[in-house]
Amino acid sequence: MQKTNYSVIILLLLLNITTIQSDSFYKAYNQPSALIHYMIQGEGNITKNSHFEIKGRASLVFREWGAINLYKERYKEISTGIAKSTKVLKILKLDDYATISEVNFDKKQIDKRVDPIIEEALKNGTNLSNEFTKKAKLVGNSTILGYPCQEWQYRGKKQCLYKGIVLKEELNLLDINIFKIAIAIDFDKNITDDHFVLPTFLENESKGFLLKENVGLTTQADMVTAQVIVDGSIEDEDELIEEIAEQDNIVAQKLTSELFNKQKELLPELLREMQEARVCLENAENTEEANTCLDQVVKIKENISGEIEKNCKIKFWIKEAKEQRLQDIEEKIWTMKRQMPCIRRSQNIDDLSECIIEESS
């Protein structure tokens, strides 16, 4: 009678158990590690006389199937038209086994909290890489940098996913299409701890985990989507569409309101400084003194537009140049004086734009 080899049976059982368990661990992505760089761009009109443009870069780096991942974004919001404004925004967020660290660059602090959804998924070994597709509709296929991805549409957002990783994203905000697309992908890079270093800001611990409005491509409407994916709390599609439209209106009002308030506050200040500069320039005896006269005017203009004024510096202060500069600033002062009653009466960015247009026509 042949003797049973129990050691072999036990070994086979252990191998089978290991094989079964190997598919039951937490995954944010169906890829062990990656480093991806993105380009962000989009433009369109936010009001009748105001054009909006967004452009920038983003990066995603992760290892351990996304249990540790860092996302960063830096981009410009540029509003142009009669009134011009440029704002630079930065996002830096680290997810380290459900401990979320978000960098607040304005306050120079790091807000830390625990995400209970990810914490639970880690405990249960849940694969979250296909969460977006559960509610979304498959609308096509694309190839990004040689990698095939499926395009999934959900409300105003479309994502092209490869192994749960976003290679391309399109977001419709205020009837403006904003794109984020991968421009470099590395699935073979050795991802070290250095890739997840945050600035040395003070840490601010917060209790619980609240969905908040964020900047950049993540709007409050995206938070509604997150809520639906997490717990299905909004089942009615019409209700969801209304929520999204309302949030987009809030974003539109915020963008135009910030621009309007800034312009309306700074334009009268610019007029006062131009008048001061006119008197100062009359008495300036050389180039250095003349440029000093314009310092405050330049600062206010840069504050209004968000960009460096490159053409304000005076290079020569001979008689002809002085007379031309005085004539130019005199004309600008009188133009702004005529516009000022209309500017003071204006109630929104379109009113303000009309003040300038009427004067210029």
C-alpha positions in Angstrom: 0.0 0.0 0.0 1.4 3.4 -1.0 2.1 5.8 1.8 0.4 9.1 1.6 2.8 12.0 1.4 1.1 14.5 3.8 3.8 17.0 3.5 3.2 17.4 -0.2 -0.5 17.7 0.3 -0.1 20.4 3.0 2.3 22.3 0.7 -0.2 22.2 -2.2 -3.0 23.4 0.1 -0.8 26.3 1.3 0.0 27.2 -2.3 -3.7 27.2 -3.2 -4.5 29.4 -0.2 -1.7 31.8 -1.1 -3.0 31.9 -4.6 -6.5 32.7 -3.5 -5.4 35.3 -1.0 -3.1 37.0 -3.5 -6.1 38.3 -5.4 -7.7 39.6 -2.2 -5.7 42.7 -1.2 -6.2 46.4 -1.4 -5.7 48.0 -4.8 -6.3 51.5 -5.8 -4.9 50.6 -9.2 -4.4 47.3 -11.1 -0.7 48.2 -11.4 1.9 47.8 -8.6 3.6 51.2 -9.2 3.9 54.0 -11.7 5.0 57.6 -12.3 2.8 59.6 -14.6 3.1 63.2 -15.8 0.1 65.1 -17.2 -0.6 68.3 -19.1 -3.6 70.4 -18.2 -5.3 72.8 -20.5 -8.7 74.4 -21.4 -10.2 77.7 -22.4 -13.5 79.4 -23.1 -15.8 82.3 -22.2 -17.1 82.6 -18.7 -19.1 85.7 -19.3 -19.9 87.8 -22.4 -16.7 89.8 -22.2 -14.5 87.5 -20.1 -12.3 84.7 -21.4 -11.0 82.0 -19.1 -7.9 79.8 -19.7 -6.3 77.1 -17.5 -3.0 75.5 -18.2 -0.5 73.6 -16.1 1.1 70.3 -15.2 0.3 67.4 -12.8 2.0 64.2 -11.6 0.8 61.0 -10.0 3.2 58.6 -8.4 2.3 55.4 -6.4 3.6 52.1 -5.3 2.1 49.0 -3.4 -0.8 49.1 -5.8 -1.7 52.7 -4.8 -1.8 52.1 -1.0 0.9 54.9 -1.0 0.3 57.6 -3.7 1.1 61.2 -4.2 -0.7 63.6 -6.6 0.5 67.1 -7.3 -0.8 69.8 -9.6 0.3 73.3 -10.5 -1.6 75.4 -13.0 -2.6 79.0 -13.9 -6.1 80.4 -14.2 -6.0 83.2 -16.6 -9.0 85.5 -17.0 -8.7 88.0 -19.9 -10.9 90.5 -21.7 -11.3 94.1 -20.5 -10.2 93.0 -17.1 -7.3 90.6 -16.8 -6.2 88.4 -13.9 -3.7 85.5 -13.5 -3.8 83.1 -10.5 -1.3 80.3 -9.8 -2.8 77.4 -7.9 -1.0 74.3 -6.4 -2.3 71.0 -5.1 -0.2 68.4 -3.3 -1.9 65.4 -1.7 -0.4 62.3 -0.2 -2.4 59.1 0.7 -0.3 56.9 2.9 -2.4 53.8 3.9 -5.6 55.9 4.4 -3.8 58.8 6.2 -4.5 61.8 3.9 -2.1 64.7 4.0 -3.1 67.8 2.0 -0.7 70.7 1.7 -2.1 74.2 2.1 0.5 76.4 0.5 -1.2 79.6 1.4 -1.2 78.8 5.2 2.0 76.8 4.9 0.5 73.9 6.8 -0.4 70.3 6.1 -3.9 69.1 6.9 -4.0 65.5 8.0 -6.9 63.1 8.5 -7.9 59.5 8.0 -10.2 58.4 5.2 -12.5 55.7 6.7 -13.5 54.4 3.2 -9.9 53.6 2.3 -9.2 52.4 5.8 -12.1 49.9 5.5 -11.0 48.9 2.0 -7.4 48.2 3.3 -8.8 46.1 6.1 -11.0 44.0 3.8 -8.6 43.8 0.9 -10.9 45.6 -1.5 -10.1 46.5 -5.1 -11.2 50.1 -5.6 -9.6 50.5 -9.1 -12.9 50.2 -10.9 -15.1 52.4 -8.6 -15.6 55.1 -11.3 -16.8 52.6 -13.9 -19.6 51.2 -11.6 -21.6 54.4 -12.2 -20.1 55.5 -15.5 -21.0 54.6 -19.1 -18.5 53.1 -21.5 -18.4 55.5 -24.5 -15.3 54.5 -26.4 -11.6 53.5 -26.5 -8.4 55.5 -27.0 -4.7 54.9 -27.0 -2.5 57.3 -25.0 1.3 57.0 -25.4 0.8 53.5 -26.7 -1.4 52.3 -23.8 -5.0 51.3 -24.6 -7.6 52.8 -22.3 -11.4 52.7 -22.0 -13.3 56.0 -22.0 -15.9 56.2 -19.3 -18.5 59.0 -19.1 -20.2 60.1 -15.9 -22.1 63.4 -15.7 -19.7 66.2 -16.8 -16.5 64.1 -16.5 -15.0 61.6 -18.9 -12.0 59.5 -17.9 -9.9 57.2 -20.1 -8.7 54.4 -17.7 -5.9 51.9 -18.1 -5.7 49.4 -15.1 -7.7 51.9 -13.1 -5.2 54.7 -13.8 -6.4 57.9 -15.5 -4.5 58.5 -18.7 -6.8 61.2 -19.9 -9.6 63.2 -18.2 -12.0 65.7 -19.7 -14.1 67.9 -17.4 -16.8 70.3 -18.5 -16.9 73.3 -16.2 -19.0 76.4 -17.0 -19.2 75.1 -20.7 -15.4 75.1 -20.8 -13.8 71.8 -21.6 -10.7 71.2 -19.4 -8.4 68.4 -20.4 -5.8 66.5 -18.4 -3.7 64.1 -20.5 -0.7 61.9 -19.8 2.5 63.1 -21.5 4.9 60.7 -19.8 4.3 57.2 -18.3 6.8 55.0 -16.5 5.6 51.7 -15.1 9.1 50.4 -14.5 10.6 53.1 -12.4 11.9 52.3 -9.0 9.6 54.3 -6.7 11.4 55.3 -3.5 10.5 57.2 -0.3 11.9 60.3 -1.9 9.0 60.5 -4.3 6.6 61.0 -1.4 8.3 63.8 0.5 6.1 66.8 1.6 7.2 70.3 2.5 8.3 70.9 6.1 5.1 72.7 7.1 3.3 72.5 10.4 0.9 69.6 10.5 -2.8 70.2 11.4 -4.6 67.1 12.6 -8.3 67.0 11.9 -10.9 64.6 13.2 -13.0 62.6 10.8 -13.0 62.9 7.1 -15.2 65.4 5.3 -15.7 65.8 1.6 -14.7 69.4 0.8 -14.6 71.6 -2.2 -11.1 71.6 -3.6 -9.3 73.7 -6.2 -8.3 72.8 -9.7 -10.0 70.0 -11.6 -11.8 68.8 -8.5 -14.9 70.9 -8.0 -17.7 70.6 -5.5 -19.6 68.8 -8.3 -16.9 66.1 -8.2 -17.6 65.7 -4.5 -21.2 64.9 -5.4 -19.9 62.2 -7.7 -17.7 60.9 -4.9 -20.7 60.7 -2.6 -22.6 58.7 -5.2 -19.8 56.2 -5.8 -19.2 55.7 -2.0 -22.7 55.1 -0.8 -25.2 55.6 -3.6 -26.9 58.4 -1.6 -28.2 60.2 -4.7 -30.0 57.6 -6.8 -32.2 60.0 -8.9 -30.2 61.0 -12.0 -32.3 64.2 -12.4 -31.5 65.1 -8.8 -27.8 64.6 -9.6 -27.9 66.8 -12.7 -29.5 69.6 -10.7 -26.9 69.3 -8.0 -24.1 69.5 -10.7 -25.7 72.5 -12.4 -26.0 74.3 -9.1 -22.4 73.6 -8.2 -21.2 74.8 -11.6 -23.1 78.0 -11.1 -21.5 78.5 -7.7 -18.0 78.0 -9.3 -18.9 80.5 -12.1 -20.1 83.1 -9.6 -17.0 82.6 -7.5 -14.6 83.1 -10.4 -16.3 86.2 -11.8 -17.0 87.7 -8.4 -13.3 87.4 -7.3 -12.2 89.0 -10.6 -14.8 91.8 -10.3 -14.1 92.7 -6.7 -10.4 92.8 -7.3 -10.7 95.0 -10.4 -13.2 97.4 -8.8 -11.0 97.8 -5.7 -7.7 98.3 -7.6 -8.7 100.5 -10.5 -9.4 103.6 -8.4 -6.1 103.0 -6.6 -4.4 102.8 -10.0 -5.9 106.1 -10.9 -4.6 107.8 -7.7 -1.1 106.3 -8.2 -1.0 107.4 -11.9 -1.8 111.0 -10.8 1.0 110.8 -8.2 3.4 109.4 -10.8 2.5 112.2 -13.2 3.6 114.9 -10.8 6.7 112.9 -9.8 7.7 112.4 -13.5 7.5 116.1 -14.1 10.2 116.7 -11.6 12.4 113.6 -12.3 15.9 114.5 -13.5 17.2 111.2 -14.6 16.2 107.6 -15.7 16.5 106.2 -12.1 14.2 108.8 -10.6 11.7 108.4 -13.4 11.5 104.7 -12.9 11.1 105.2 -9.1 8.1 107.4 -9.9 6.4 104.5 -11.6 7.1 101.8 -9.0 3.7 101.9 -7.4 1.9 102.1 -10.7 3.8 99.0 -11.9 3.0 97.1 -8.6 -0.8 97.8 -8.9 -0.8 96.8 -12.6 0.9 93.5 -11.7 -1.5 93.0 -8.8 -4.5 93.5 -11.2 -3.2 91.2 -14.0 -1.1 88.8 -12.0 1.7 89.2 -14.5 5.0 91.1 -14.5 4.8 94.4 -16.4 7.6 94.2 -18.9 7.1 97.4 -20.8 6.9 100.0 -18.1 10.6 100.5 -17.4 12.0 103.8 -18.8 15.3 103.3 -20.6 16.0 106.9 -21.7 15.1 110.2 -20.0 16.0 112.8 -22.5 13.7 115.7 -23.3 11.7 114.0 -26.1 11.3 110.8 -24.1 10.1 112.7 -21.1 7.5 114.7 -23.0 6.2 111.5 -24.7 5.9 109.7 -21.4 4.1 112.6 -19.7 1.7 112.9 -22.6 1.0 109.1 -22.5 0.3 109.0 -18.8 -1.8 112.2 -19.0 -4.1 110.6 -21.6 -4.4 107.4 -19.5 -5.4 109.5 -16.4 -8.1 111.4 -18.3 -9.4 108.2 -19.8 -9.7 106.5 -16.4 -11.3 109.7 -14.9 -14.1 109.5 -17.5 -14.5 105.8 -16.8 -14.5 106.0 -13.1 -18.2 107.0 -12.5 -19.3 104.0 -14.6 -16.7 101.7 -12.8 -18.1 102.8 -9.4 -21.7 102.0 -10.5 -20.8 98.6 -11.9 -22.3 95.6 -10.1 -20.6 92.7 -11.9 -17.7 91.9 -14.3 -19.9 92.5 -17.4 -20.9 95.9 -16.1 -17.3 96.7 -15.5 -16.3 95.5 -19.0 -19.0 97.7 -20.6 -17.6 100.7 -18.9 -14.3 100.2 -20.6 -15.8 99.2 -23.9 -18.1 102.2 -24.1 -15.1 104.5 -23.4 -12.9 102.8 -25.9 -15.5 102.7 -28.8 
